[in-house]
Amino acid sequence: MDGEGGQPFGVLLPYVAVLAALATSIVWFARTGQATPFVAYTRSALILLIVGRQLLTLLENRGLTRNLETRVADRTAELYASEQRFHALVQHSSDVVTVVGTDAVVLYQSESVQRVFGYTPAMLTGRDLTERFSPESAARLLDALRSVSARPYATTVLELTLPHLDQRLRQAEITVTNLLGDPNVGGLVLNTRDISERKELQEQLVHEAYHDALTQLANRALFRERVAEALEQRGEDDDDVTVLFLDLDGFKEVNDSLGHLAGDQLLVRVADRLTASVRDGDVVARFGGDEFAVLIRSALGQGEAELVAQRIVDELHEPFRVGDRDLHVRGSIGLAAYTALGEGAAGAGHADDAEQLMRNADLAMYKAKGTGGSGFASYDPRMLAGLVERLELEADLRLALERGELRLHYQPTIDMADSRVIGFEALVRWQHPTRGMINPLDFIPIAEATGLIVPLGRWVLHEACRQAMEWSARDGRRPVKMAVNVSVRQFDRSDLPAVVREVLTETGMPADQLCLEMTESVLMTDTEDNLAQLVRLKALGVTLAIDDFGTGYSSLAYLRRFPVDTLKIDRSFVERLGEQADDAALAGTIVQLGQSLGMSTVAEGIEEYGQLAALREMGCTFAQGFYFSRPVPAGEAGRLLLEGAGAQPAPA
């Protein structure tokens, strides 16, 4: 229970006891006139206890006071540090903090505005913030302020273009928060962040997603969108949209012989020349590799697309200067117009029509390339039938191995010295169940393009080695030399040496009696990887030959590095022997080159005795050609092995 003074009764209790004792002693003394020792001692003890308690209370109060002062000081320091930390965060944050009223007048401006936008806080405080904005940005900001003003703690975000003090325009993201009801703020808080770099990065990423990195032309995705837009904006009767698809003729040889850097430089030059050849408003794109496309919008019947195509073909006839070389490439162009899509395709949807136009132009390009290149061809619906036939042939080829439709024919290789058959080249043939015998030129390119050449090549290798061992068992002598062509696609796989080793083991074929033939492109593409492959093949003991030598761009330095044993002179040099002195000189140079490098030489395509005699005189080692025998089935090849190819021996 509290007393009147508000003090607890327990606090006053010691003093009541003292007062009672004092009053008792006084009354006793007044009655008796004397004081007893007990009363005196008791009174003194109580007084001492009271004094002691007071001292203890004083000490306790002083301790409590010091503790309270310390806590107050710590709390004050903590609040000050928090305030300073908040102040530092606001002033040095990447965000600019601004407090405005509903009329956009600045009530508070953080110092970070000077670092981000160049203004000092004094230049903005007390002024209408929208004075420095463009009319469009000012209107959007005022709309945002009004949208949150009626709702406490409401927030909205908008992106604006804001001016820097140096007049540069910056992209900013502003978060507006309604803190009008907060007594510590009393305004609308704007957190402004400079997102110019982020916007630039986004624009760069979008540009990279829609443009070719090498030439900066539009890529396939952007080109498809532009074609769809052109079709959507096309007039009903008076406008046409045409796609030109361009593929360079001869680019692969340049790329293989001079390297990818020279190839890239050439592509940039081609892109510049294409851009200069088209009209303003035409879209030029690069699809990858040496494939380009052009979008042309023109009036019906004007033939403008054909004029542009002819201009591009003419421009490509001029050489391209790359480094210290003049390079020559040509272009094959396919044209596909929207009006030629036909009623069944047109109107299916602009995106579908765009895809169809691009496919048709691609088909027309192959038509132009098939006629010799360096020209253009327009799409014809019959081209689609040819594509369908090719797809059907591809599907049948996938099953040909399983069905046992593939055969090997063998063309003999003749020793120039005594006209003996010293070996054969294995050549694949396809006996189709309905189409009959299919020319290798019709299905080998399909196998190369689809990757089917890998399993096909393994089958050829195995069958050729098996046949050589069968002849050996029949005749009781060492197997003849067997040459098998190896595709560049097979060299793309790191397991080629392992495959060859497996075949040799499975068939029992002596490694030194197997010759693997490859084109010069193997030497010029992925040089180090292919060199490693060839070294591993050579370690197996097989012979390596360069087929069709002289038609590519191989370097003498590469020939010295690669472990090649044989050069096969291309038939194009052999068939003109005696007609052009240059061809005879080139064939002789190849023979001499082989001799100087310790390689044997094989002449392909010999059809006349005069060619044979000329090559013998040059010192060519071996020969092949119809003069001796066409490629024949295994049974007939076995007879040739026993009887000889009927060639006339060299004169004694």
ChimeraX attribute file (.defattr): number of C-alpha atoms within 10 A of each C-alpha:
attribute: neighborCount
match mode: 1-to-1
recipient: residues
	/A:1	8
	/A:2	10
	/A:3	10
	/A:4	8
	/A:5	6
	/A:6	8
	/A:7	11
	/A:8	12
	/A:9	13
	/A:10	11
	/A:11	10
	/A:12	11
	/A:13	10
	/A:14	15
	/A:15	14
	/A:16	12
	/A:17	13
	/A:18	19
	/A:19	12
	/A:20	11
	/A:21	18
	/A:22	17
	/A:23	12
	/A:24	14
	/A:25	19
	/A:26	14
	/A:27	12
	/A:28	15
	/A:29	13
	/A:30	11
	/A:31	9
	/A:32	8
	/A:33	9
	/A:34	11
	/A:35	13
	/A:36	10
	/A:37	9
	/A:38	9
	/A:39	15
	/A:40	13
	/A:41	11
	/A:42	14
	/A:43	18
	/A:44	13
	/A:45	13
	/A:46	17
	/A:47	17
	/A:48	12
	/A:49	14
	/A:50	16
	/A:51	12
	/A:52	12
	/A:53	13
	/A:54	12
	/A:55	12
	/A:56	12
	/A:57	12
	/A:58	12
	/A:59	12
	/A:60	12
	/A:61	12
	/A:62	12
	/A:63	12
	/A:64	12
	/A:65	12
	/A:66	12
	/A:67	12
	/A:68	12
	/A:69	12
	/A:70	12
	/A:71	12
	/A:72	12
	/A:73	12
	/A:74	12
	/A:75	12
	/A:76	12
	/A:77	12
	/A:78	12
	/A:79	12
	/A:80	12
	/A:81	12
	/A:82	12
	/A:83	12
	/A:84	12
	/A:85	12
	/A:86	12
	/A:87	14
	/A:88	14
	/A:89	14
	/A:90	19
	/A:91	19
	/A:92	15
	/A:93	17
	/A:94	16
	/A:95	21
	/A:96	23
	/A:97	22
	/A:98	25
	/A:99	25
	/A:100	27
	/A:101	18
	/A:102	16
	/A:103	13
	/A:104	21
	/A:105	18
	/A:106	22
	/A:107	19
	/A:108	19
	/A:109	24
	/A:110	22
	/A:111	21
	/A:112	23
	/A:113	24
	/A:114	17
	/A:115	14
	/A:116	18
	/A:117	19
	/A:118	14
	/A:119	16
	/A:120	16
	/A:121	17
	/A:122	12
	/A:123	10
	/A:124	19
	/A:125	18
	/A:126	15
	/A:127	15
	/A:128	15
	/A:129	18
	/A:130	19
	/A:131	12
	/A:132	15
	/A:133	15
	/A:134	14
	/A:135	11
	/A:136	10
	/A:137	16
	/A:138	19
	/A:139	13
	/A:140	15
	/A:141	22
	/A:142	15
	/A:143	11
	/A:144	19
	/A:145	24
	/A:146	13
	/A:147	15
	/A:148	19
	/A:149	20
	/A:150	11
	/A:151	14
	/A:152	14
	/A:153	16
	/A:154	14
	/A:155	19
	/A:156	14
	/A:157	14
	/A:158	13
	/A:159	17
	/A:160	21
	/A:161	18
	/A:162	21
	/A:163	17
	/A:164	16
	/A:165	14
	/A:166	9
	/A:167	10
	/A:168	9
	/A:169	14
	/A:170	17
	/A:171	18
	/A:172	20
	/A:173	19
	/A:174	22
	/A:175	17
	/A:176	26
	/A:177	23
	/A:178	27
	/A:179	21
	/A:180	21
	/A:181	13
	/A:182	12
	/A:183	8
	/A:184	8
	/A:185	15
	/A:186	15
	/A:187	24
	/A:188	29
	/A:189	26
	/A:190	23
	/A:191	19
	/A:192	22
	/A:193	19
	/A:194	21
	/A:195	16
	/A:196	15
	/A:197	11
	/A:198	11
	/A:199	14
	/A:200	12
	/A:201	12
	/A:202	12
	/A:203	12
	/A:204	12
	/A:205	12
	/A:206	11
	/A:207	16
	/A:208	14
	/A:209	15
	/A:210	19
	/A:211	21
	/A:212	18
	/A:213	14
	/A:214	13
	/A:215	18
	/A:216	15
	/A:217	23
	/A:218	25
	/A:219	23
	/A:220	20
	/A:221	13
	/A:222	18
	/A:223	25
	/A:224	22
	/A:225	16
	/A:226	17
	/A:227	26
	/A:228	21
	/A:229	14
	/A:230	20
	/A:231	22
	/A:232	12
	/A:233	11
	/A:234	16
	/A:235	11
	/A:236	7
	/A:237	9
	/A:238	10
	/A:239	17
	/A:240	22
	/A:241	22
	/A:242	25
	/A:243	27
	/A:244	30
	/A:245	31
	/A:246	32
	/A:247	23
	/A:248	21
	/A:249	17
	/A:250	15
	/A:251	20
	/A:252	17
	/A:253	18
	/A:254	18
	/A:255	18
	/A:256	22
	/A:257	20
	/A:258	15
	/A:259	16
	/A:260	14
	/A:261	10
	/A:262	18
	/A:263	21
	/A:264	17
	/A:265	17
	/A:266	23
	/A:267	22
	/A:268	16
	/A:269	16
	/A:270	21
	/A:271	20
	/A:272	14
	/A:273	15
	/A:274	22
	/A:275	18
	/A:276	12
	/A:277	19
	/A:278	20
	/A:279	12
	/A:280	9
	/A:281	9
	/A:282	15
	/A:283	20
	/A:284	20
	/A:285	29
	/A:286	25
	/A:287	18
	/A:288	12
	/A:289	13
	/A:290	19
	/A:291	17
	/A:292	25
	/A:293	27
	/A:294	25
	/A:295	24
	/A:296	23
	/A:297	21
	/A:298	17
	/A:299	14
	/A:300	13
	/A:301	9
	/A:302	10
	/A:303	10
	/A:304	16
	/A:305	24
	/A:306	16
	/A:307	12
	/A:308	19
	/A:309	26
	/A:310	17
	/A:311	14
	/A:312	26
	/A:313	22
	/A:314	15
	/A:315	17
	/A:316	20
	/A:317	13
	/A:318	13
	/A:319	13
	/A:320	18
	/A:321	13
	/A:322	14
	/A:323	10
	/A:324	6
	/A:325	10
	/A:326	10
	/A:327	16
	/A:328	16
	/A:329	19
	/A:330	22
	/A:331	29
	/A:332	28
	/A:333	34
	/A:334	29
	/A:335	29
	/A:336	27
	/A:337	20
	/A:338	20
	/A:339	15
	/A:340	17
	/A:341	18
	/A:342	10
	/A:343	9
	/A:344	7
	/A:345	14
	/A:346	17
	/A:347	12
	/A:348	11
	/A:349	13
	/A:350	19
	/A:351	17
	/A:352	14
	/A:353	20
	/A:354	24
	/A:355	16
	/A:356	18
	/A:357	30
	/A:358	25
	/A:359	18
	/A:360	27
	/A:361	27
	/A:362	24
	/A:363	25
	/A:364	28
	/A:365	27
	/A:366	20
	/A:367	22
	/A:368	24
	/A:369	21
	/A:370	10
	/A:371	12
	/A:372	10
	/A:373	21
	/A:374	21
	/A:375	21
	/A:376	26
	/A:377	23
	/A:378	19
	/A:379	24
	/A:380	17
	/A:381	13
	/A:382	8
	/A:383	15
	/A:384	15
	/A:385	11
	/A:386	12
	/A:387	12
	/A:388	11
	/A:389	12
	/A:390	15
	/A:391	13
	/A:392	11
	/A:393	16
	/A:394	18
	/A:395	11
	/A:396	14
	/A:397	22
	/A:398	15
	/A:399	11
	/A:400	17
	/A:401	15
	/A:402	9
	/A:403	12
	/A:404	11
	/A:405	15
	/A:406	18
	/A:407	17
	/A:408	20
	/A:409	19
	/A:410	24
	/A:411	26
	/A:412	29
	/A:413	26
	/A:414	24
	/A:415	19
	/A:416	25
	/A:417	15
	/A:418	13
	/A:419	19
	/A:420	22
	/A:421	26
	/A:422	16
	/A:423	22
	/A:424	24
	/A:425	22
	/A:426	26
	/A:427	19
	/A:428	21
	/A:429	18
	/A:430	20
	/A:431	15
	/A:432	17
	/A:433	11
	/A:434	6
	/A:435	9
	/A:436	9
	/A:437	14
	/A:438	12
	/A:439	12
	/A:440	13
	/A:441	8
	/A:442	11
	/A:443	18
	/A:444	18
	/A:445	13
	/A:446	18
	/A:447	19
	/A:448	16
	/A:449	12
	/A:450	13
	/A:451	13
	/A:452	18
	/A:453	22
	/A:454	20
	/A:455	14
	/A:456	19
	/A:457	19
	/A:458	17
	/A:459	17
	/A:460	21
	/A:461	23
	/A:462	19
	/A:463	17
	/A:464	27
	/A:465	28
	/A:466	18
	/A:467	19
	/A:468	25
	/A:469	21
	/A:470	15
	/A:471	20
	/A:472	15
	/A:473	12
	/A:474	9
	/A:475	13
	/A:476	10
	/A:477	10
	/A:478	14
	/A:479	21
	/A:480	20
	/A:481	22
	/A:482	25
	/A:483	26
	/A:484	23
	/A:485	20
	/A:486	22
	/A:487	19
	/A:488	19
	/A:489	17
	/A:490	18
	/A:491	19
	/A:492	16
	/A:493	12
	/A:494	13
	/A:495	12
	/A:496	19
	/A:497	19
	/A:498	13
	/A:499	14
	/A:500	20
	/A:501	17
	/A:502	13
	/A:503	20
	/A:504	20
	/A:505	12
	/A:506	12
	/A:507	17
	/A:508	13
	/A:509	25
	/A:510	19
	/A:511	21
	/A:512	13
	/A:513	18
	/A:514	25
	/A:515	23
	/A:516	23
	/A:517	22
	/A:518	21
	/A:519	20
	/A:520	24
	/A:521	19
	/A:522	22
	/A:523	25
	/A:524	22
	/A:525	18
	/A:526	14
	/A:527	16
	/A:528	11
	/A:529	14
	/A:530	20
	/A:531	19
	/A:532	13
	/A:533	19
	/A:534	22
	/A:535	14
	/A:536	15
	/A:537	21
	/A:538	20
	/A:539	13
	/A:540	17
	/A:541	15
	/A:542	20
	/A:543	22
	/A:544	22
	/A:545	25
	/A:546	25
	/A:547	21
	/A:548	21
	/A:549	24
	/A:550	19
	/A:551	15
	/A:552	15
	/A:553	17
	/A:554	20
	/A:555	13
	/A:556	10
	/A:557	8
	/A:558	15
	/A:559	16
	/A:560	10
	/A:561	10
	/A:562	17
	/A:563	17
	/A:564	22
	/A:565	19
	/A:566	25
	/A:567	25
	/A:568	26
	/A:569	26
	/A:570	19
	/A:571	20
	/A:572	15
	/A:573	23
	/A:574	24
	/A:575	17
	/A:576	14
	/A:577	22
	/A:578	13
	/A:579	9
	/A:580	10
	/A:581	11
	/A:582	13
	/A:583	17
	/A:584	20
	/A:585	14
	/A:586	16
	/A:587	26
	/A:588	20
	/A:589	13
	/A:590	19
	/A:591	24
	/A:592	18
	/A:593	16
	/A:594	21
	/A:595	17
	/A:596	10
	/A:597	14
	/A:598	12
	/A:599	17
	/A:600	21
	/A:601	25
	/A:602	28
	/A:603	29
	/A:604	22
	/A:605	22
	/A:606	21
	/A:607	17
	/A:608	15
	/A:609	13
	/A:610	12
	/A:611	20
	/A:612	25
	/A:613	14
	/A:614	17
	/A:615	24
	/A:616	17
	/A:617	11
	/A:618	17
	/A:619	17
	/A:620	26
	/A:621	21
	/A:622	23
	/A:623	25
	/A:624	26
	/A:625	21
	/A:626	14
	/A:627	17
	/A:628	25
	/A:629	19
	/A:630	15
	/A:631	20
	/A:632	17
	/A:633	16
	/A:634	19
	/A:635	11
	/A:636	12
	/A:637	22
	/A:638	19
	/A:639	11
	/A:640	19
	/A:641	18
	/A:642	12
	/A:643	11
	/A:644	17
	/A:645	20
	/A:646	13
	/A:647	17
	/A:648	13
	/A:649	12
	/A:650	13
	/A:651	7
	/A:652	5
